[in-house]
Structure formats: C-alpha cells, structure tokens
C-alpha cells in the first residue's frame, strides 16, 4: 500500500502544481490589470516556488553539447554503447579530438551511484573529465521500469556489470597493440562494488583490469567516523528494512510486481536530514524572484530539478548493500563473497588507488574511503594516494567549483602518473 499511497499523493500534488502554475501565469499576464499591483507580483513568485516544489520530475538528460579543451571548444558526442536491462554504458567523447597533450586520450569509466538518483547527478563530473579523457558512465535503470521477466539485480550483478563494462572499454580499440587499460572512478556508494570488481580482476589477471581506481566519498569501512546515515543502517536489523522500506511497484509501471526500495523514500530521507537548509533554499529562491534576480532563482531550480529526480532500486540490491556494507562490514573484514568466491582485496597489486574525501561530508565520514589504502598491503605505497578536500561536503567532492578547480586536477595528475 505504500507505493499506492505515494502515487495518490503524487497525483494530488501534480494537480496542485498545475493549479499554481496556471494562477501564476494569470497574475503575470500583461492583459490582467491586477498583475500590475505589488501584491500580484509577490503572489506570483510564491506560486512559482510552490509549483516548482510540488512538480514531478522524470529522468533528466545529460545535455552536454560542448566542452572546452586545449583552448578550443569541441562538440560532444553522446552514445549508448552497451545496453543491458538494469543499466546502460554511455560514452561521451569530443568530436574531432583524439589526443590530450600529445598522447591518445585515456578512457575513464565513471561509476554512478545506484542510490535513488539518476546518473545525470554526475553531469558536472562528466563535463569536467571530458576535458582530458574519453568518458564512459554507468547509466542505471529505474527499477520500476524493468519488467519482472528480466530477473533480479543484486550487488553481485552490479559487480558483473562493472567487469563487463571495463572489458568492453578495453576491447573497443580494434588494434590490439594500441589498447590501453581503462581507468575507473567511483562516486560514493559504488566505491564498494568498484573496489570488489578491481580485486577480482586483479586476482584473475584480466586484460581490462583498471590501471587506476579513484574512490570518492565511498563507504569502504563505515566503522570509521560513522555518520547518521551509517548509524541508521547499523542500528536496525535487516528484517526491519525488509518490512519497512521495501515496496511493490504498482500496476501502472512496466516493472509492476517488482520489489523495490522506492526513490521517493530515499529522497525523503535525504531531505529530512537537512530540512531547514532545503526550506531556506526555497525561501531564497522566492527572494531572488521578488528581487528580479532570475539567474540565481534558476540556479536553485536547476539544482532541485536534478536533486528531486529520483528512481527506484531493486530490493535485493538495496538489502544486500545494507547488510554487507553497513552491518557486516564484509569488505574490510575480507568476508565478502561474489557468487561464492571470497573477494580478497589484498590481491590488488596492479591497480593504483586514489581515495578522496570531503572534510564536511555528512554521508561518508572521514576515514571511510581512506580505509581502502590500509586494506591493500601488497600494493606499493607509490601506487596509493589520499586527498582530503578542505571545506567540501559530500556533493562538493564531485560537483561545483571545488571539484572543478581543486579535486579534478588531483585525479588527472594521479591518472597521468599511472598510465
């Protein structure tokens, strides 16, 4: 009944959003004399904020059409190169440029979180890395749109997808002699499966083993500086999550009958963590509209258009992640199994590791990602690096000015040193 209740509420709010939009347009219509009164302007701005806050958002487009590199502006070509039921592999490359600083452009796989938001949350990450690399990104599917006949998808399947994507990226060059090992960057939650996939590929001596793995704000060992998110996952038995947050997709979606952790619940949880901040953001949006500062108001709208575009994840993936990552700490205790095989992360000997953390990260605490460097004793110290981004929160690690100007150059330098 949980999902059905949400759908009913969503239909009501959609109606309210439409009413607010129509009322706002009526008040701002030049032919309406009431629109020229001071009260009308204030009311129209308030209705605009309300309409935006109650609207429903679908999957956004990446919308990256051009990027500057080497002092020139290049058009961007976006393509889906691997299509799978629970997620595609997208490729972004600059049209007409094959080299960076006199060398063939390296291939970088960005692993987007499967955590309620779409991969477009990393639009800024992709855009910045396109300046130097040919970029691939995991574009995870909305579980409510995947029919039941496609089967299940858990953490083991996630790892399999990453390995398959890396193998594709390595093999896409037709001349075997020119092939280069890809690089991988995992943002937040996928640091764990990316770490596991890297260990397995090192163990099995795969040709597509990533040359470098960058982990950004990832919960490798959540016993380090646990946050409220970690405590929430650790303080309740797995059955509580199974009974309380898992819902069945209703009949109006292609994935009808699938058990999922709904995106709207994930969004509600994150919004409630900083509710006052979100309320102030919308109040500031109202003030900007009233002052005629459309650019600032639109910047806030653009952020929430992305932030509130959410998707469902399969119940089996969510529950296995909670149990293995946050409750059993299977990766740091070396007990995690991938389809019956122990994932021994100490076998990572041929992939350089970069751990990046934000000083003010309230989702993955300081030390949780850095733990990966201590858990790989066979990897030479000169193949490991740690970077703590001063003043950066969780989202500031991979988006915004700190990411573009301070963090991305560290990643580029690290990749160049281990290519």
Residue pairs with C-beta under 8 A, 6 or more apart in sequence:
2 247
2 262
3 247
3 248
3 249
3 250
3 262
4 250
6 262
6 264
7 250
7 252
10 56
13 54
13 55
13 56
14 54
14 55
14 56
16 50
16 54
17 50
17 51
17 52
17 54
17 55
17 56
18 51
20 47
20 48
20 50
20 51
20 54
21 47
21 48
21 51
23 47
24 44
24 47
24 48
24 51
26 32
27 34
27 35
27 40
27 41
27 43
27 44
27 47
28 35
28 40
28 44
29 35
32 40
34 40
35 41
35 44
41 290
42 290
45 286
45 289
45 290
46 286
48 289
49 282
49 285
49 286
49 289
52 285
52 301
52 304
53 282
53 304
57 305
57 308
57 309
57 310
58 309
59 118
59 120
59 142
59 309
59 311
60 118
60 120
60 305
60 306
60 309
61 120
62 78
62 90
62 92
62 120
62 123
62 126
63 123
64 76
64 78
64 92
64 123
64 126
64 127
64 130
65 75
65 76
66 73
66 74
66 75
66 76
67 73
67 74
67 76
67 94
67 127
67 130
67 131
68 74
68 131
69 94
69 97
69 100
69 130
69 131
69 132
70 97
70 100
74 94
74 95
74 96
74 97
75 94
75 95
75 96
76 92
76 93
76 94
76 95
76 130
77 92
77 93
77 94
77 95
78 90
78 91
78 92
79 90
79 91
80 88
80 89
80 90
80 91
80 139
81 89
81 90
81 91
81 136
81 168
81 172
82 88
82 89
82 164
82 165
82 168
84 161
84 164
85 141
85 146
85 150
85 151
85 153
86 140
86 141
86 143
86 146
86 150
86 153
86 157
86 161
86 314
87 114
87 138
87 139
87 140
87 141
87 161
88 138
88 139
88 141
89 136
89 137
89 138
89 139
89 165
89 168
89 169
90 119
90 136
90 137
90 138
90 139
91 134
91 135
91 136
92 126
92 130
92 134
92 135
92 136
92 137
93 105
93 130
93 134
93 135
94 130
97 105
98 104
98 105
99 105
100 106
100 132
100 133
104 178
104 180
105 132
105 133
105 134
106 132
106 133
106 134
106 180
106 182
106 183
106 415
106 419
107 133
107 134
107 136
107 169
107 170
107 172
107 180
107 182
107 183
108 129
108 133
108 134
108 135
108 136
108 182
108 183
108 184
108 185
108 415
109 136
109 137
109 138
109 162
109 165
109 166
109 169
109 182
109 183
109 184
109 185
109 210
110 122
110 125
110 126
110 129
110 135
110 136
110 137
110 138
110 185
110 187
111 137
111 138
111 162
111 184
111 185
111 186
111 187
111 190
111 193
111 194
112 118
112 119
112 121
112 122
112 137
112 138
112 139
112 140
112 187
112 190
113 121
113 187
113 188
113 189
113 190
114 140
114 158
114 189
114 190
114 313
114 317
115 188
115 189
115 266
115 313
116 261
116 263
116 266
116 267
116 270
116 310
116 311
116 313
117 263
117 306
117 307
117 309
117 310
117 311
118 139
118 140
118 142
118 309
118 310
118 311
119 137
119 138
119 139
119 140
120 306
120 309
121 306
121 307
121 399
122 137
122 187
122 398
122 399
123 306
124 398
124 399
124 400
124 403
124 404
125 185
125 187
125 398
125 399
125 403
126 135
126 137
128 403
128 404
128 408
129 135
129 185
129 408
129 411
132 412
133 183
133 415
136 165
136 169
136 182
138 161
138 162
138 165
138 190
140 311
140 313
141 311
142 263
142 311
142 312
143 153
143 249
143 255
143 258
143 260
143 311
143 312
143 313
143 314
144 249
144 253
144 254
144 255
144 258
144 260
144 262
144 311
144 312
145 253
145 254
145 255
146 153
146 254
146 255
146 258
147 254
147 255
148 255
148 256
148 257
148 258
152 314
152 316
153 314
153 316
153 317
154 314
154 316
154 317
154 320
155 193
155 317
155 320
155 321
155 324
156 320
156 338
156 339
157 317
158 190
158 193
158 317
159 193
159 196
159 197
159 200
159 338
162 184
162 190
162 193
162 194
162 197
163 197
163 200
163 201
163 206
163 208
166 182
166 184
166 197
166 201
166 206
166 208
166 209
166 210
167 206
167 207
167 208
169 182
169 208
170 179
170 180
170 181
170 182
170 207
170 208
171 179
171 208
173 179
173 180
179 207
180 211
180 419
181 207
181 208
181 209
181 210
181 211
182 208
182 210
182 211
183 210
183 211
183 212
183 213
183 214
183 415
183 419
184 194
184 198
184 210
184 212
184 213
184 214
185 213
185 214
185 216
185 411
186 193
186 194
186 195
186 213
186 214
186 215
186 216
186 218
187 216
187 217
187 218
187 397
187 398
188 216
188 217
188 218
188 219
188 363
188 364
188 394
189 218
189 219
189 321
190 218
191 215
191 216
191 217
191 218
191 219
191 220
191 369
191 372
192 218
192 219
192 220
192 321
192 325
192 331
194 213
194 215
194 218
195 213
195 215
195 218
195 220
195 331
195 345
195 372
196 331
196 336
196 338
196 343
196 345
198 209
198 210
198 213
198 348
198 351
199 343
199 344
199 345
199 347
199 348
200 338
200 341
200 343
201 208
201 209
201 210
201 351
202 209
202 347
202 348
202 349
202 350
202 351
203 344
203 347
209 350
209 351
210 351
211 351
211 352
211 415
211 418
211 419
212 351
212 352
212 353
212 354
212 414
212 415
212 418
212 419
213 351
213 352
213 353
213 354
214 354
214 356
214 411
214 414
214 415
215 353
215 354
215 355
215 356
215 369
215 372
216 356
216 357
216 369
216 397
216 398
217 356
217 357
217 358
217 361
217 363
217 364
217 369
217 394
217 397
217 398
218 364
218 368
218 369
218 372
219 230
219 325
219 326
219 364
219 368
219 369
220 331
220 332
220 368
220 369
220 371
220 372
220 375
221 329
221 331
221 332
221 367
221 368
221 371
221 372
221 375
222 230
222 233
222 234
222 325
222 326
222 329
222 364
222 365
222 368
223 329
223 332
224 365
224 366
224 367
224 368
224 370
224 371
225 365
225 366
225 367
225 368
226 234
226 365
227 361
227 362
227 363
227 364
227 365
228 273
228 362
229 273
229 362
229 363
230 326
230 365
233 322
233 325
233 326
233 327
234 326
234 327
238 319
238 322
238 323
238 327
241 318
241 319
241 322
242 315
242 319
245 261
245 265
245 318
246 259
246 260
246 261
246 315
246 318
246 319
247 259
247 260
247 261
247 262
247 265
248 257
248 258
248 259
248 260
249 255
249 256
249 257
249 258
249 259
249 260
249 312
250 256
255 312
258 314
258 315
259 314
259 315
259 316
260 312
260 313
260 314
260 315
260 318
261 312
261 313
261 314
261 315
261 318
262 312
263 310
263 311
263 312
263 313
264 310
266 310
267 307
267 308
267 310
271 278
273 362
281 300
281 303
281 304
282 300
284 296
284 300
285 296
285 297
285 300
285 301
288 294
288 296
288 297
288 300
289 297
324 330
324 331
324 336
325 331
328 335
330 336
330 337
331 343
331 345
331 375
332 371
332 375
334 342
334 343
334 344
334 345
334 346
335 342
336 342
336 343
337 343
345 372
345 375
345 376
346 375
346 376
346 377
346 378
347 378
348 376
348 378
348 379
349 378
349 379
351 379
351 383
352 379
352 383
352 384
352 385
352 414
352 417
352 418
353 372
353 373
353 376
353 379
353 383
353 384
353 385
354 384
354 385
354 386
354 387
354 410
354 411
354 414
355 369
355 370
355 372
355 373
355 384
355 385
355 386
355 387
356 369
356 386
356 387
356 388
356 389
356 397
356 407
356 410
356 411
357 364
357 366
357 367
357 368
357 369
357 370
357 386
357 387
357 388
357 389
357 397
358 388
358 389
358 392
358 393
358 394
358 396
358 397
359 366
359 388
359 389
359 390
359 391
359 392
360 391
360 392
360 393
360 396
361 392
361 393
361 394
361 397
362 393
362 394
363 394
364 394
366 388
370 386
373 384
373 386
376 384
383 418
385 410
385 414
387 407
387 410
389 396
389 397
389 402
389 406
389 407
391 402
392 402
392 403
392 407
396 402
396 403
397 403
397 407
398 407
